[in-house]
């Protein structure tokens, strides 16, 4: 699979992106602790997204957390199965939450506009690096466990995990600023050429679907 190259060789930080059934695949180019942030989010929206797709066991940890890698959306490319990529909104003005229509694999979250060129890639669609290096070594350690007030189950272990929300926000803002400066908002894999409409029409959950998704 082609990725970012140096002398024709795939770079070590290129992580494979793939759905569980194999119909969708792609690449996250140049992933590293300096180009993205690995974090765990316990918010009720992320939990609801996993439940709506019928994937809570694959996505959520024991306390309802979703591990994500936040990076520039321009680092993502799809080499196969673009026609199977769909997105939803939990609410009319919510984030675009991307997944595959073939096997309901969650991909990640983006803004509703490419003007903020970020994506929070969900761990369940990420594999190891192209050259075999484990993904965890490429993206670095988890830097924070956010929105723990929405966590489920036995929360005693969470007391040992710092939320680090201010630090996560600062890192996120820096990544977005650099990406915007590079013009990444015109190169998002989730939007059309030069940052036009999303590549899939967002479907907003109905009141009934939303109530079911948020039900624990």
N, C-alpha and C positions, 0 to 999 in steps of 0.2 A: 504494500500500500504506500502510495507516495505521500510524503509529508514535507515539512520545511527541510531544505537540504543544504549541505555545505560540501562542495566538491562532489555532488551527486549522491551523498550518503545521508540517509534519514537521521535527523538530529536526535540525541538521547532524550530530550524533553518532549518529544512528540508522543502524546498519549492516544491510544486507540479508543474511539467512541463506537459503541455498538449496542443494538437492542438485543433482547434475549432470544429472539427467533432468527436473527441474522439478516433480516431483510433490509435493515438500515445500518449503515456503517459510515465512519468518517474519522476525523482526526482533530485533536486539540494541539495546535502547534506551539512550540516554545513554552510549555508549561514549566513553572518553577515557583519556588517560594517568593521570588521577587516579582513575578508576573501575575500572581493570583493569591488568594487567601483561602486556606482550608478551614472550615468552621462547621459547627453543628448547630442547627436551628430547631428549637422546640416549639415554635409558634403554632397556633391552632390552624393557620392557613396552610402551612406545609403539611401538617398532619391530615387536613381535609383533602388536599390534593392526592396524597397517597391512598386514602380511603376511597375517593371517587374512582380512581383507576383500578381499585381492587388489588393494590400492591402494598398494603401496610407491612406484611411480613418481610418483604424484600427491601423496603425502603427505610422503615422506622426502626430505631434501636429500642432497647428495653424500656426507655422512658419517653418514647414518641419523638425522638430527635431524628432529623434528616441531615446527613453529612453532605456538604456542598463544597465546590471549588469555584470561588468567584473570580472571574477574569474577564478580559475583553471579549465581546462576542465575535470580533473579527478573527480571533484565534481558532474558531470552530469552522470546519468545512465538512460537507457531506459528500462522500464519493459514491454512495449507493442508497437508493430507497427514499429519495427526497419526497416522492409522492405519498409516502406513508407517514409523513410528519404532520401532526395536528397540534392545535393549542386550544386551551380553554381559559376562561376568566371566572374566578369564583364569584366575583361581583362585577357589575357593569363597568366600574372604573379601576378594576384591579390589574395586577401584573398579568402578563401573558405567560401561561404555564404550559410548556411544550412537552409533548409525549409522542409516542408512535401509535398509529392507529392499528398496526398489524398485531402487536402483542402488548400494548398498553405499558411499554417501558417509559418511565419518566425521563426526560432529558434535562430540563432546567427551566429557569425563570428569567424573563427579560422584562424590560420596560415596555410599555405599549408603543413607544416610539424609539427609533434607533438613535435619537439625539443623545440618549444616555447609553453608550455602547458597552453594556455589561451583560453577562449571563452568569447565573448561579447554577453550575452544572451539578446534577445529582449523582451521587456515587454509583448508583445502580446501572448507569449507562457507560461508566468509565472502566477501561481495562488497563493492562500494564502498558509501558512505553513500547514503541515500535521495535526497539532493539532488545526488549526483554526485561528492562529494569523495572522492578515493582513500582506501581503507581505511587505508593506511599512515599517512596524515596524521592520521587520526582517533585511532588507537590508540597512536601515538607509536613511538619506536624500540625495538628489541630491548634488553632490560635485562640479559639474562644467557643463557648457553649452559650448561645444566646437565647433569650426569652424562656428561661427555665421555669417561670411561673406557670407556663402551659404544659410542663412535663407531666407525664403519667407514671403510674406504678410506684415502686419504692424509690423515693428521691434522695435517700440518704447518701448515696455515692456522689450525687451532683454537688454536694457541699464542698467536695474537694476539687471541683472543676471551675475555674474562674470564668465569669461571663465575658469580660473584656470587651463589652459593647463599644465604649468610646474608641478603643484601639482599633476594633474592626471597622468602625465608621471612617476613621482617619485613613486606614489602609485602602478601604473601598474608594474613598474620594480621590486618593492619589492615583490609583489604578485608572479610574474614570478620566481624570484630568489628562494623564499621559496618553490614554487611548484616544481621547477627543483631539488632542494636539496632533496625533499621528493621522487623523482622519478616519479612524476606525468606524465611526458612525456611518460611513459610506460603504463599508465592506462587511456588513453583518450577514451571516449565513441565514438569519431568521427573517430578513427583510429583502425586498426586491432590489434591483440595481439602484445605486446611489441613494439608498435609504428611503425607499418608497413604502408600499404597503407590506404587511406581513406575508410570508410565503404561504400561510394557511389562514383562512378566515376564522377569527376567534369565536368560539361558542361560549356564551355566558350561561352558567348553570341556572336552571329554573329554581324557584323557591323550594320545591320538593327535593330536587337533587342536592341543593345546598344544605338543607336541613339534615339529609341523610349523611352527607359527607362530614358534617361537623359533629355528628352523634358519636360519642365514644362508647 
